[in-house]
Amino acid sequence: MLRPAGLLLWRLCRIICGSVLLVLGLFLSIPGVPGPGIVLLILSFGILSRDFPWAEKLHTRLKQRWHTILNRRKNTTTRGEDNHG
């Protein structure tokens, strides 16, 4: 009997933590507010994706965009170094 209650409590804690990170990430994503908003959004969707399919879809989409941005930056930096070197 304690095992299902413990799993439910763990799920509730996961949902609360993910929701708090989601709200904080949204707030920090507002222009002019300093902080790692995008990183917190990705983290929150990662936590919430264990319990909600919509969060899993958003988490996958955000991770793909994040990697695309990082690859663009890496390619731009690499090209810039080749031209000046």
Beta strands, then each sheet from edge to edge (+ up, - down):
end
